[in-house]
Amino acid sequence: MNPNIGQIVKAIKENRCVVFAGAGVSCHAGLPDWHNLTKKLYEGLNAKDLISQEFHSTISALLLNRDNVLKVMEILLLASNRKHVTSELRDILKPTKKSVVHDTLKKIKFRGFITTNYDRLLEEVIDPDSFRLKNSLDNLALVLTAVKTPGQFLLKLHGDIDDILPPDNLNVTRGASFMVLSMSDYAVLVQTERGEALRQALRAIFQDASILFLGYSFSDPDINQALEFLNRHLVFPNESWFIGLKNETLPNLPRNVTGIKLFNDWTELPTFLDEIYGNYISTPPIQGIKPREISEEDKRALIALGEFIHGLEEEDLCERILAGIIIEELPSSMRKCNTWRNGPIGGTLGVYGETIHAHQS
């Protein structure tokens, strides 16, 4: 057994292991990695005569080197237009076969998932009443609530295949989610108001979780961007793991993240997950208090507290500290009940949590 398996299984058993999923996770459903995605995108747009002729030679030359995928994507957005690009992506990212990887991920019951993938495969992994969040300001504000509430969550950092609006669209500038396709898109994600919301959202996850990076090549531009952002703005207080490919050089990993060069390619991922699952079901459960269903009276009390927090003056330090104490007391009473947790209490705590974490840090 890989010596890290035991620690990973322990984190899963303690309901604190969050998977950070890349394209390698989705390849088992017949979806391409980043390099092949850009190739298929170019071929599809070209076949429909949707690329201006003057760009063909440049794109073809860049595609010879897999390190150029972000440059190719930037040019494709110029050579065609975003509407055509996103439409073609939706066709490319339709699964062509059943994924044994996602079947196993569903059985293991991880605490949650973060991903830069655009596809919809992880939506099928998490429980039906889980939080499904993207990179909109409203969704990022709900991450704290998702983390503090029992149940799973999914955070799609780069949006998904239904996000067709460009970053300069008025709705996006006001906070709507969008698909991060290029370096300029990534700059919008991290260098605007959304960047601070993203930092607070990830901080809410990382403070309690152990992160298991899966499906990222060490040369993947997505993960290089993500790791640069994480190294600059966040810390990993808990032991975490980056599972990668044997023939690649380890990237600059944050402190407490162990790099493990485990696979020759992503076809070996199912075996690794099977080993985790085998240990997961064979080890005894961790004893804890079984959650009870929350009463109608408690629901009303929680909603009233949420409304109280919502009415606080953000600039008042005493009130912010009081709100922080209340927020920390609420999770023990929260239960799986979407009708109220996504209403006033969920929305309010999600938004106000940013202020509290900003103060605490």
C-alpha positions in Angstrom: 0.0 0.0 0.0 1.2 3.5 -0.8 2.2 5.0 2.6 0.1 8.1 2.0 -3.1 6.0 1.5 -3.6 5.6 5.2 -3.5 9.4 5.8 -5.8 10.1 2.9 -8.3 7.5 4.1 -8.1 9.0 7.7 -8.9 12.4 6.3 -11.9 11.0 4.3 -13.2 9.2 7.4 -12.9 12.4 9.4 -15.0 14.1 6.7 -12.3 16.7 5.9 -10.8 15.4 2.5 -11.6 17.7 -0.4 -10.7 16.7 -4.0 -9.2 19.3 -6.2 -10.0 17.8 -9.6 -8.3 18.4 -13.0 -8.8 17.1 -16.6 -7.2 13.7 -15.8 -10.2 12.9 -13.7 -12.6 13.4 -16.7 -10.5 11.5 -19.3 -12.1 8.3 -18.2 -15.4 9.5 -19.6 -13.8 10.0 -22.9 -13.0 13.8 -22.4 -9.7 15.3 -23.6 -6.9 16.8 -21.6 -6.1 20.5 -22.0 -3.8 20.0 -25.0 -6.2 17.8 -26.9 -9.1 20.0 -25.9 -7.5 22.9 -27.7 -6.7 20.7 -30.7 -10.2 19.5 -30.9 -11.5 23.0 -30.5 -9.4 24.3 -33.3 -10.4 21.4 -35.6 -14.1 21.8 -34.9 -14.1 25.6 -35.4 -12.0 25.2 -38.6 -14.3 22.5 -40.0 -17.2 25.0 -39.6 -15.2 27.7 -41.3 -15.4 29.9 -38.1 -11.7 30.9 -37.9 -10.2 33.8 -39.9 -7.6 32.6 -42.4 -4.8 34.7 -41.1 -4.7 32.8 -37.8 -4.3 29.2 -39.2 -0.5 29.0 -39.5 0.1 30.6 -36.1 -2.3 28.2 -34.3 -1.0 25.2 -36.1 2.6 26.0 -35.1 1.6 26.7 -31.4 -0.3 23.4 -31.2 3.0 21.5 -31.8 4.0 22.3 -28.2 1.6 21.4 -25.4 2.9 24.3 -23.2 1.2 26.7 -25.6 -2.4 25.8 -24.9 -3.3 29.0 -23.2 -1.8 31.0 -26.1 -3.8 28.9 -28.5 -7.0 29.5 -26.5 -6.4 33.2 -26.5 -5.9 33.3 -30.3 -9.0 31.1 -30.9 -11.1 33.6 -28.9 -9.7 36.3 -31.3 -9.8 34.3 -34.5 -13.4 33.2 -34.0 -15.7 34.6 -31.2 -16.6 33.5 -27.7 -20.1 32.3 -28.7 -18.7 29.9 -31.3 -15.9 28.7 -28.9 -18.2 28.0 -26.0 -20.7 26.2 -28.3 -17.9 24.0 -29.7 -16.7 23.3 -26.2 -20.1 22.1 -25.1 -20.0 19.5 -27.9 -16.5 18.4 -27.1 -17.2 18.0 -23.4 -20.1 15.6 -23.8 -19.0 12.2 -22.1 -18.7 9.4 -24.6 -18.5 6.6 -22.0 -19.3 5.7 -18.4 -16.5 6.8 -16.0 -15.4 4.2 -13.5 -13.4 7.1 -11.8 -16.6 9.0 -11.1 -18.4 5.9 -9.9 -15.7 5.3 -7.3 -15.6 9.0 -6.3 -19.3 8.8 -5.6 -18.9 5.7 -3.4 -16.1 7.2 -1.3 -18.1 10.2 -0.2 -15.4 12.9 -0.1 -16.2 16.1 1.9 -16.4 18.1 -1.3 -14.8 18.9 -4.7 -13.0 21.9 -6.2 -12.4 21.8 -9.9 -11.2 23.9 -12.9 -13.0 21.5 -15.2 -16.0 22.8 -17.2 -17.8 19.5 -17.7 -20.8 18.3 -15.6 -19.4 14.9 -14.4 -18.8 15.9 -10.8 -22.4 17.1 -10.4 -23.3 13.4 -10.7 -20.9 12.4 -7.9 -22.1 14.6 -5.1 -25.4 14.1 -3.2 -28.6 15.6 -4.6 -28.9 18.2 -1.9 -25.3 19.3 -2.0 -24.1 22.9 -2.7 -23.3 23.3 -6.4 -21.3 26.5 -6.7 -19.4 28.4 -9.5 -17.3 31.5 -9.6 -20.1 34.1 -9.3 -19.8 36.6 -6.5 -23.1 35.2 -5.0 -21.8 31.6 -5.2 -18.4 32.4 -3.7 -20.1 34.1 -0.8 -21.9 30.9 -0.1 -18.8 28.8 0.2 -18.5 29.4 4.0 -22.1 28.2 4.5 -21.4 25.1 2.3 -18.3 24.3 4.4 -20.0 24.8 7.7 -23.1 22.8 6.8 -23.2 19.0 6.8 -23.2 17.5 3.4 -21.0 17.8 0.3 -20.2 20.7 -2.0 -18.8 21.4 -5.4 -16.9 24.6 -6.3 -16.2 25.1 -10.1 -13.5 27.8 -10.1 -13.5 28.2 -13.9 -17.2 28.0 -14.4 -18.9 25.4 -16.6 -20.1 24.7 -20.1 -23.3 26.7 -19.6 -21.4 29.9 -18.8 -21.4 31.6 -22.3 -21.1 35.3 -21.3 -17.7 37.0 -21.9 -15.9 38.6 -18.9 -16.7 42.1 -20.2 -20.4 41.4 -20.2 -22.3 43.7 -17.9 -23.8 40.8 -15.9 -20.3 39.3 -15.4 -18.8 42.6 -14.3 -21.7 42.7 -11.8 -20.8 39.3 -10.5 -22.3 36.6 -12.7 -20.3 33.4 -13.3 -18.2 33.0 -16.5 -16.0 30.4 -18.2 -12.3 31.1 -17.6 -10.7 30.2 -20.9 -7.6 32.3 -21.3 -5.0 34.2 -19.4 -7.0 37.4 -19.7 -10.0 35.6 -18.4 -7.9 34.4 -15.5 -6.9 38.0 -14.7 -10.5 39.0 -14.4 -11.1 36.1 -12.0 -8.2 36.9 -9.6 -7.5 40.7 -10.1 -10.9 42.1 -9.6 -13.4 42.2 -6.7 -14.0 38.5 -7.5 -10.4 37.7 -6.6 -10.9 38.7 -2.9 -14.1 36.7 -2.8 -12.2 33.7 -4.3 -9.5 34.0 -1.6 -12.1 34.1 1.2 -13.9 31.1 -0.3 -10.8 29.0 -0.6 -9.6 30.1 2.9 -13.0 28.8 4.3 -12.4 25.4 2.7 -8.7 25.1 3.4 -8.9 26.0 7.1 -10.5 22.6 8.0 -9.8 20.4 4.9 -7.0 18.2 3.6 -6.8 18.7 -0.2 -6.2 15.8 -2.6 -5.1 17.1 -6.0 -6.1 14.6 -8.7 -6.0 14.7 -12.4 -3.5 17.5 -12.9 -0.4 17.1 -15.0 2.5 19.0 -13.5 2.7 20.9 -16.8 -1.1 21.7 -16.8 -1.5 25.5 -17.2 -4.6 25.4 -15.0 -2.8 24.0 -12.0 0.2 26.2 -12.5 -2.1 29.2 -12.3 -3.9 27.8 -9.3 -0.7 26.9 -7.4 0.8 30.3 -8.1 -2.4 31.9 -6.7 -2.5 29.5 -3.7 1.2 30.1 -2.9 0.8 33.8 -2.9 -2.4 34.2 -1.0 -3.2 31.1 1.1 -1.7 28.5 3.4 -2.5 24.8 3.7 -2.8 24.3 7.5 -3.6 20.5 7.0 -1.6 17.8 5.3 -2.5 17.6 1.6 -1.4 15.6 -1.4 -0.7 16.3 -5.1 -0.9 13.0 -7.0 0.9 13.4 -10.4 2.7 11.6 -13.2 6.1 9.9 -12.9 7.7 11.5 -16.0 7.1 15.1 -14.9 9.0 17.6 -12.7 7.3 18.6 -9.4 5.9 22.1 -9.4 6.4 24.6 -6.6 4.0 23.1 -4.2 2.7 25.0 -1.1 3.9 24.0 2.3 2.1 20.9 3.7 1.3 19.7 0.2 3.2 16.4 -0.6 3.9 15.8 -4.2 3.6 12.1 -5.2 4.7 11.0 -8.7 2.5 7.9 -8.8 1.2 7.3 -12.4 2.6 6.7 -15.8 -0.6 8.2 -17.2 -4.2 8.8 -16.0 -5.4 5.3 -17.1 -3.9 4.2 -13.7 -6.2 6.5 -11.7 -9.0 3.9 -11.2 -6.6 1.5 -9.5 -5.5 4.2 -7.0 -9.1 5.1 -6.2 -10.0 1.4 -5.8 -7.2 1.1 -3.3 -8.5 4.1 -1.4 -12.1 2.8 -1.5 -10.9 -0.7 -0.3 -9.2 0.8 2.7 -12.1 3.3 3.2 -14.7 0.5 3.6 -12.4 -1.9 5.6 -11.4 0.5 8.3 -13.8 1.1 11.2 -15.9 4.2 11.2 -15.0 7.2 13.4 -17.4 7.5 16.3 -19.3 10.7 16.5 -22.7 12.2 17.3 -25.4 11.3 14.8 -27.0 14.5 13.4 -30.6 15.0 14.3 -33.3 16.6 12.2 -33.7 20.2 13.1 -37.1 21.3 14.4 -39.3 24.0 13.0 -38.6 26.1 16.1 -34.8 25.9 15.6 -35.2 26.8 11.9 -37.1 29.9 12.9 -34.4 30.8 15.4 -31.6 30.3 12.9 -33.4 32.4 10.3 -33.9 35.2 12.9 -30.2 35.0 13.8 -29.4 35.3 10.1 -31.5 38.4 9.7 -29.9 39.9 12.8 -26.4 39.3 11.3 -27.6 40.8 8.0 -28.6 44.0 9.8 -25.3 44.6 11.5 -23.1 47.5 10.5 -20.0 46.0 8.7 -17.7 48.8 9.9 -18.5 48.2 13.6 -15.7 46.1 15.1 -17.7 44.9 18.1 -20.6 43.8 16.0 -18.3 42.0 13.6 -16.7 40.1 16.5 -20.2 39.3 17.9 -21.3 38.1 14.4 -18.2 35.9 14.2 -19.0 34.2 17.5 -22.6 33.6 16.4 -21.5 32.1 13.1 -19.1 29.7 14.9 -22.0 28.5 17.1 -24.5 28.0 14.3 -22.9 25.1 12.4 -23.6 22.6 15.2 -27.3 23.2 14.7 -27.3 23.2 10.9 -28.8 20.1 9.2 -29.5 19.0 5.7 -32.6 21.0 4.9 -32.2 23.1 1.7 -35.5 24.9 2.1 -34.1 27.0 4.9 -30.3 26.7 4.6 -30.2 28.3 1.1 -32.7 31.0 2.2 -32.0 33.9 4.5 -29.7 32.1 6.8 -27.5 30.5 4.1 -27.2 33.7 2.0 -26.6 35.9 5.0 -23.9 33.7 6.5 -22.2 33.3 3.2 -22.0 37.0 2.5 -21.1 38.0 6.1 -18.5 35.2 6.5 -16.2 37.1 4.2 -16.1 40.1 6.6 -15.4 37.9 9.6 -12.6 35.9 7.9 -11.1 39.2 6.6 -11.0 40.4 10.2 -9.6 37.1 11.6 -6.8 37.0 9.1 
